[in-house]
Amino acid sequence: LLNINVGGKLFQISYKVAARYPVTRLGKLAIYTDPMKKLQLCDDYSVQKNEYFFDRDPSIFHYIFHFYCSGVLWVMDEMCPSNFVEEIEYWGIHLKYSQRCCRILLEEKQDELSEYLKIQKELEAELEPLDSAEQFEGKFLGRFRKMIWNLIENPYSSVAAKIIAVLSSFFVLISIVGMTLSTVEEMKHKTGKIWMEQLEMICAIFFTSEYLMRLISSSSFKNFLRAAFNAVDLVAILPFYIQILFENLDEGDTLYHEELHKVENVSKLGKVLKLIKLMRIFRILKLARHSTGLRAFGFTMRQCYQQVCCLFLFIAMGVFTFSALMHSVEHDVPGTNFTSIPDAWWWAAVSLSTVGYGDTVPDTVLGRMVAFACISFGIILNGMPISILYNKFSDYYGKLKAHENET
């Protein structure tokens, strides 16, 4: 018998049984005649007991021992897949000796574990600051840049940093409110317009100062420009300066500018200016810098993009299918709005979303049956991914919040 001591537990295997698998560690131990080669296979050897010692996990070796006795490698569901694979690789046993059902379960658990570790890593990267304190060491004005970095990027470093974080969110909200009020008819008069322009200037100055402070405090300009939040900050301040540039293209020709403002609604330059002003709505994304919920929502969308794309695919299929059915049963009705399949797309999209504006409705019995089928399909379709997305959002939000509190 081959005396095997694994982690303090003694196992006895027949030399003949172990030699059946000569490529395994115990098989080599059984067939080798050179003592030096045998010692290289184990961690220690007791001459008195004629016992080979292995400093490995004895609980997993029970399955290895069972494999030598029965020729089948069993995989228990409660075992860690990474630890089990590491152990069987040490003993030189291939996973092909296990049953197909065991291999499938093990591969599924390995995939789940890999996905879990991947998400954990990405969650940590989501909250990991762009620059760590160690990166400022040895840099030009490193201490000064580190101080600015803590002031702007780390709201929990000091009271002043917390105040700046609150001010940043406050100016974002004020900017959005100002942009909203600027579209109100009463605010388009001279006095209201001046107030809105001054408010926009104050917000733009604050956002510019904040962006420049981040740029100065960054230890790597390349990483700074690649960061998503910094791109959002840049988009938040660019419309103000582009608008000034467009409005002052020809400062000498005052009459031309007066005429330009009169026809702003139809001129190409006026349309560009309106589009640039509309870009200010992206400032609301700046709130994600200080909001764990918004970051968790964005992270959920990135992780569930396959499910979301699949949902949009099903919606598109439903829109095309039910719009074609509705057109086929309603196109002969006098005064119908379903004169073509593209005209029925809006009705199908609204019905699938279960909103149902009622602006376009079928008149025939067959049309109402198609509408009922469309609405039923929409209810089932919308109910499928909601639980998945909500559960993942709740999980990611809890992990982000816990990691943020630990940090």
C-alpha positions as CSV (number, residue, x, y, z in Angstrom):
1,L,0.0,0.0,0.0
2,L,1.0,3.6,-0.7
3,N,0.8,5.6,2.5
4,I,-0.3,9.1,1.7
5,N,-0.6,11.8,4.4
6,V,-2.5,14.9,3.1
7,G,-2.7,17.8,5.5
8,G,-2.5,15.4,8.5
9,K,-5.0,12.8,7.3
10,L,-3.8,9.4,6.3
11,F,-4.9,7.6,3.1
12,Q,-3.8,4.2,1.8
13,I,-3.9,3.4,-1.9
14,S,-2.7,0.3,-3.6
15,Y,0.4,0.6,-5.8
16,K,-1.4,-1.3,-8.5
17,V,-4.4,1.1,-8.4
18,A,-2.3,4.2,-8.5
19,A,-0.2,2.8,-11.3
20,R,-3.3,2.7,-13.6
21,Y,-3.0,6.5,-14.0
22,P,0.8,6.9,-14.7
23,V,0.5,10.6,-15.7
24,T,-0.9,11.6,-12.3
25,R,1.2,12.5,-9.3
26,L,0.3,9.4,-7.3
27,G,0.7,7.3,-10.4
28,K,4.3,8.5,-10.8
29,L,4.9,7.9,-7.1
30,A,3.8,4.3,-7.6
31,I,5.8,3.5,-10.7
32,Y,9.0,5.5,-10.0
33,T,11.9,3.4,-8.5
34,D,14.3,6.2,-8.0
35,P,13.9,7.6,-4.4
36,M,15.1,11.1,-5.4
37,K,12.4,11.3,-8.0
38,K,9.8,10.2,-5.5
39,L,10.9,12.9,-3.0
40,Q,10.5,15.6,-5.7
41,L,6.8,14.6,-6.0
42,C,5.9,15.1,-2.3
43,D,6.6,17.7,0.3
44,D,8.1,15.4,2.9
45,Y,8.8,11.7,3.5
46,S,8.8,9.7,6.8
47,V,11.2,6.8,6.7
48,Q,9.9,5.2,9.9
49,K,6.3,5.2,8.8
50,N,7.0,4.9,5.0
51,E,4.7,7.8,4.6
52,Y,4.6,10.5,1.9
53,F,3.4,13.9,3.1
54,F,1.6,16.4,1.0
55,D,0.8,19.9,2.3
56,R,-2.6,20.1,0.5
57,D,-6.3,20.4,1.3
58,P,-7.4,17.0,2.8
59,S,-11.1,17.8,2.2
60,I,-10.7,17.9,-1.6
61,F,-8.3,15.0,-1.6
62,H,-11.3,12.8,-0.5
63,Y,-12.6,13.2,-4.1
64,I,-9.1,12.5,-5.5
65,F,-9.0,9.3,-3.4
66,H,-12.4,8.3,-4.6
67,F,-11.3,8.8,-8.2
68,Y,-8.4,6.3,-7.7
69,C,-10.9,3.8,-6.2
70,S,-13.7,4.2,-8.7
71,G,-12.2,5.8,-11.8
72,V,-14.7,8.6,-11.6
73,L,-14.0,12.2,-10.4
74,W,-17.0,13.6,-8.6
75,V,-17.5,17.4,-8.3
76,M,-19.6,18.6,-5.4
77,D,-21.7,21.7,-5.8
78,E,-20.6,23.4,-2.6
79,M,-16.9,23.4,-3.5
80,C,-15.1,26.5,-4.8
81,P,-14.4,25.9,-8.5
82,S,-11.1,27.7,-8.6
83,N,-9.8,25.8,-5.5
84,F,-11.0,22.5,-6.9
85,V,-9.4,23.1,-10.4
86,E,-6.1,24.1,-8.7
87,E,-6.1,21.0,-6.6
88,I,-6.8,18.5,-9.4
89,E,-4.1,20.2,-11.5
90,Y,-1.7,19.7,-8.7
91,W,-2.5,16.0,-8.5
92,G,-2.3,15.7,-12.3
93,I,-5.9,14.6,-12.8
94,H,-7.8,15.9,-15.8
95,L,-11.4,17.1,-15.6
96,K,-12.3,14.6,-18.4
97,Y,-12.5,11.9,-15.8
98,S,-15.6,13.6,-14.2
99,Q,-19.2,13.0,-15.3
100,R,-20.6,15.4,-18.0
101,C,-23.2,16.8,-15.5
102,C,-20.4,17.6,-13.0
103,R,-18.4,19.3,-15.8
104,I,-21.3,21.4,-16.8
105,L,-22.0,22.5,-13.2
106,L,-18.4,23.3,-12.6
107,E,-18.1,25.3,-15.8
108,E,-21.2,27.3,-15.0
109,K,-19.8,28.0,-11.5
110,Q,-16.5,29.1,-13.0
111,D,-18.3,31.4,-15.4
112,E,-20.4,32.9,-12.6
113,L,-17.3,33.4,-10.5
114,S,-15.4,35.0,-13.3
115,E,-18.3,37.3,-14.0
116,Y,-18.6,38.2,-10.3
117,L,-14.9,39.0,-10.1
118,K,-15.0,41.0,-13.3
119,I,-18.0,43.1,-12.0
120,Q,-16.3,43.6,-8.6
121,K,-13.2,44.9,-10.4
122,E,-15.2,47.3,-12.5
123,L,-17.1,48.5,-9.5
124,E,-13.9,49.3,-7.7
125,A,-12.6,51.0,-10.8
126,E,-15.9,53.0,-10.9
127,L,-15.1,54.6,-7.5
128,E,-11.3,54.6,-7.9
129,P,-10.1,58.2,-8.2
130,L,-8.4,59.2,-11.4
131,D,-5.3,60.1,-9.5
132,S,-4.1,58.6,-6.2
133,A,-2.1,60.5,-3.7
134,E,1.0,58.5,-4.4
135,Q,1.1,59.7,-8.1
136,F,1.9,63.2,-7.1
137,E,5.2,62.3,-5.4
138,G,8.2,63.6,-7.3
139,K,6.0,65.6,-9.7
140,F,6.3,69.4,-10.4
141,L,4.4,71.2,-7.6
142,G,3.3,67.8,-6.4
143,R,2.1,68.9,-2.9
144,F,0.2,71.9,-4.3
145,R,-1.5,69.7,-7.0
146,K,-2.3,67.1,-4.5
147,M,-4.0,69.7,-2.3
148,I,-6.1,70.9,-5.3
149,W,-6.9,67.3,-6.2
150,N,-8.2,66.6,-2.7
151,L,-10.2,69.8,-2.8
152,I,-11.9,69.0,-6.1
153,E,-12.0,65.2,-6.3
154,N,-12.3,64.1,-2.7
155,P,-15.4,65.7,-1.0
156,Y,-14.6,63.8,2.3
157,S,-11.1,65.1,2.6
158,S,-12.1,68.4,4.2
159,V,-15.0,70.8,4.9
160,A,-13.9,73.0,2.0
161,A,-13.9,70.1,-0.4
162,K,-17.4,69.2,0.7
163,I,-18.6,72.8,0.2
164,I,-17.1,72.8,-3.4
165,A,-18.9,69.5,-4.1
166,V,-22.2,71.0,-2.9
167,L,-21.6,74.2,-4.9
168,S,-20.9,72.1,-8.0
169,S,-24.2,70.3,-7.7
170,F,-25.9,73.7,-6.9
171,F,-24.6,75.4,-10.0
172,V,-25.6,72.5,-12.2
173,L,-29.2,72.7,-10.9
174,I,-29.2,76.5,-11.3
175,S,-27.9,76.2,-14.8
176,I,-30.6,73.7,-15.8
177,V,-33.3,75.9,-14.2
178,G,-31.9,79.0,-16.1
179,M,-31.9,77.2,-19.4
180,T,-35.5,76.1,-18.7
181,L,-36.7,79.6,-17.8
182,S,-35.0,81.1,-20.9
183,T,-37.6,79.3,-23.0
184,V,-40.6,80.9,-21.2
185,E,-42.2,83.6,-23.2
186,E,-42.2,86.1,-20.4
187,M,-38.4,85.7,-19.9
188,K,-37.6,86.4,-23.5
189,H,-38.0,90.2,-23.0
190,K,-35.0,92.4,-22.6
191,T,-34.8,92.4,-18.8
192,G,-35.3,88.7,-18.4
193,K,-32.9,87.9,-21.2
194,I,-30.2,90.0,-19.5
195,W,-30.7,88.1,-16.3
196,M,-30.5,84.8,-18.0
197,E,-27.3,85.7,-19.8
198,Q,-25.7,86.9,-16.6
199,L,-26.8,83.7,-14.8
200,E,-25.3,81.6,-17.7
201,M,-22.1,83.6,-17.5
202,I,-21.7,83.0,-13.8
203,C,-22.3,79.2,-14.2
204,A,-19.9,79.0,-17.1
205,I,-17.2,80.8,-15.1
206,F,-17.7,78.4,-12.2
207,F,-17.6,75.3,-14.5
208,T,-14.5,76.6,-16.3
209,S,-12.7,77.3,-13.1
210,E,-13.6,73.8,-11.8
211,Y,-12.4,72.2,-15.0
212,L,-9.1,74.1,-15.0
213,M,-8.5,73.2,-11.4
214,R,-9.0,69.5,-12.3
215,L,-6.7,69.8,-15.3
216,I,-4.0,71.5,-13.2
217,S,-4.3,68.9,-10.4
218,S,-4.2,65.9,-12.7
219,S,-1.0,63.9,-12.5
220,S,-1.5,62.6,-16.1
221,F,-3.1,64.8,-18.8
222,K,-3.6,61.8,-21.0
223,N,-5.7,59.9,-18.4
224,F,-7.5,63.2,-17.6
225,L,-8.7,63.7,-21.1
226,R,-9.7,60.0,-21.5
227,A,-11.9,60.1,-18.3
228,A,-15.6,60.1,-19.0
229,F,-16.5,62.6,-16.3
230,N,-14.0,65.1,-17.5
231,A,-15.4,64.8,-21.0
232,V,-18.8,65.6,-19.5
233,D,-17.3,68.7,-17.8
234,L,-15.8,69.9,-21.1
235,V,-19.2,69.4,-22.9
236,A,-20.8,71.5,-20.1
237,I,-18.6,74.6,-20.7
238,L,-18.0,74.4,-24.5
239,P,-21.5,75.6,-25.6
240,F,-21.1,79.0,-23.8
241,Y,-17.8,79.8,-25.5
242,I,-18.9,78.5,-28.9
243,Q,-22.0,80.7,-28.6
244,I,-19.9,83.7,-27.9
245,L,-17.7,82.8,-30.9
246,F,-20.6,82.5,-33.3
247,E,-22.2,85.7,-32.0
248,N,-19.0,87.7,-32.5
249,L,-18.0,86.4,-36.0
250,D,-18.5,89.9,-37.4
251,E,-18.3,92.4,-34.7
252,G,-17.9,95.3,-37.1
253,D,-21.1,94.8,-39.0
254,T,-23.7,95.7,-36.4
255,L,-26.5,96.0,-38.8
256,Y,-25.8,92.5,-40.1
257,H,-26.0,91.2,-36.6
258,E,-29.3,93.0,-35.9
259,E,-30.7,91.5,-39.1
260,L,-29.2,88.1,-38.1
261,H,-31.1,88.1,-34.8
262,K,-34.3,89.0,-36.6
263,V,-34.1,85.9,-38.8
264,E,-32.5,83.7,-36.2
265,N,-35.3,81.1,-36.4
266,V,-34.7,80.5,-40.1
267,S,-31.0,81.2,-40.6
268,K,-28.5,78.4,-40.5
269,L,-26.4,80.2,-37.9
270,G,-29.4,80.6,-35.7
271,K,-30.1,76.9,-35.9
272,V,-26.5,76.1,-35.0
273,L,-26.7,78.4,-32.0
274,K,-29.9,76.8,-30.8
275,L,-28.3,73.4,-31.1
276,I,-25.3,74.6,-29.1
277,K,-27.5,76.0,-26.4
278,L,-29.4,72.7,-26.2
279,M,-26.1,71.0,-25.4
280,R,-26.2,72.7,-22.0
281,I,-28.7,70.0,-21.0
282,F,-25.8,67.6,-20.7
283,R,-24.7,69.5,-17.6
284,I,-27.1,67.5,-15.6
285,L,-24.7,64.5,-16.2
286,K,-22.3,66.3,-13.9
287,L,-24.5,65.3,-11.0
288,A,-23.4,61.7,-11.5
289,R,-19.9,62.7,-10.1
290,H,-21.5,63.1,-6.7
291,S,-24.5,60.8,-7.0
292,T,-24.0,57.1,-6.3
293,G,-27.5,56.3,-7.7
294,L,-26.7,57.8,-11.1
295,R,-23.4,56.1,-11.3
296,A,-25.1,52.8,-10.4
297,F,-27.7,53.4,-13.1
298,G,-25.0,54.0,-15.7
299,F,-23.0,51.0,-14.5
300,T,-26.2,48.9,-14.8
301,M,-26.8,50.0,-18.4
302,R,-23.2,49.2,-19.3
303,Q,-23.4,45.7,-17.7
304,C,-26.9,44.9,-19.1
305,Y,-26.4,46.3,-22.6
306,Q,-27.0,42.9,-24.2
307,Q,-30.4,42.5,-22.4
308,V,-31.3,46.1,-23.3
309,C,-30.3,45.6,-27.0
310,C,-32.4,42.4,-27.0
311,L,-35.3,44.3,-25.6
312,F,-35.1,46.9,-28.4
313,L,-34.9,44.1,-30.9
314,F,-38.1,42.6,-29.6
315,I,-39.8,46.0,-29.6
316,A,-38.7,46.6,-33.3
317,M,-40.0,43.1,-34.2
318,G,-43.3,43.8,-32.5
319,V,-43.7,47.2,-34.1
320,F,-43.1,45.8,-37.6
321,T,-45.3,42.8,-37.1
322,F,-48.4,44.5,-35.5
323,S,-48.2,47.6,-37.8
324,A,-48.3,45.2,-40.8
325,L,-51.2,43.3,-39.3
326,M,-53.1,46.5,-38.5
327,H,-52.6,47.9,-42.0
328,S,-53.8,44.7,-43.6
329,V,-57.1,44.7,-41.7
330,E,-57.7,48.5,-41.6
331,H,-56.5,50.0,-44.9
332,D,-59.9,49.6,-46.6
333,V,-61.8,51.5,-43.9
334,P,-62.8,55.0,-45.1
335,G,-60.9,57.8,-43.4
336,T,-58.5,55.4,-41.6
337,N,-55.1,56.6,-40.4
338,F,-53.5,53.3,-41.2
339,T,-53.0,54.1,-44.9
340,S,-49.6,52.4,-44.9
341,I,-47.3,50.3,-42.7
342,P,-45.0,53.2,-41.8
343,D,-48.1,55.2,-40.8
344,A,-49.0,52.4,-38.4
345,W,-45.5,52.3,-36.8
346,W,-46.4,55.1,-34.3
347,W,-49.6,53.3,-33.2
348,A,-47.7,50.0,-32.8
349,A,-44.9,51.7,-30.8
350,V,-47.3,53.5,-28.5
351,S,-49.4,50.3,-27.9
352,L,-46.4,48.1,-27.2
353,S,-45.2,50.6,-24.6
354,T,-48.8,50.3,-23.0
355,V,-49.0,54.1,-23.1
356,G,-51.9,54.3,-25.6
357,Y,-52.4,57.9,-26.4
358,G,-55.6,57.2,-28.3
359,D,-54.7,59.5,-31.2
360,T,-55.0,56.6,-33.6
361,V,-57.4,53.8,-33.0
362,P,-58.8,50.9,-35.1
363,D,-62.4,50.9,-36.3
364,T,-63.0,47.3,-37.2
365,V,-63.4,44.2,-34.9
366,L,-60.4,42.6,-36.4
367,G,-58.4,45.7,-35.9
368,R,-59.3,45.8,-32.2
369,M,-58.3,42.2,-31.8
370,V,-54.9,43.0,-33.4
371,A,-54.7,46.0,-31.0
372,F,-55.5,43.7,-28.0
373,A,-52.8,41.2,-29.1
374,C,-50.3,44.1,-29.5
375,I,-51.0,45.5,-26.0
376,S,-50.8,42.0,-24.4
377,F,-47.5,41.4,-26.1
378,G,-46.2,44.8,-24.9
379,I,-47.2,44.0,-21.3
380,I,-45.3,40.6,-21.4
381,L,-42.4,42.2,-23.2
382,N,-42.0,45.1,-20.8
383,G,-42.3,42.9,-17.7
384,M,-39.5,40.5,-18.7
385,P,-36.4,42.7,-18.3
386,I,-37.6,45.0,-15.5
387,S,-36.9,42.5,-12.7
388,I,-33.5,41.7,-14.1
389,L,-32.5,45.4,-14.5
390,Y,-33.9,46.3,-11.1
391,N,-32.2,43.5,-9.3
392,K,-28.9,44.3,-10.9
393,F,-29.3,48.0,-10.2
394,S,-30.1,47.3,-6.6
395,D,-27.1,45.0,-6.2
396,Y,-24.7,47.4,-7.9
397,Y,-26.0,50.4,-5.9
398,G,-25.5,48.5,-2.7
399,K,-22.0,47.4,-3.6
400,L,-21.1,50.9,-4.8
401,K,-22.4,52.5,-1.6
402,A,-20.6,49.9,0.6
403,H,-17.3,50.4,-1.3
404,E,-17.8,54.2,-1.1
405,N,-18.4,54.0,2.7
406,E,-15.3,51.8,3.2
407,T,-13.2,54.2,1.1
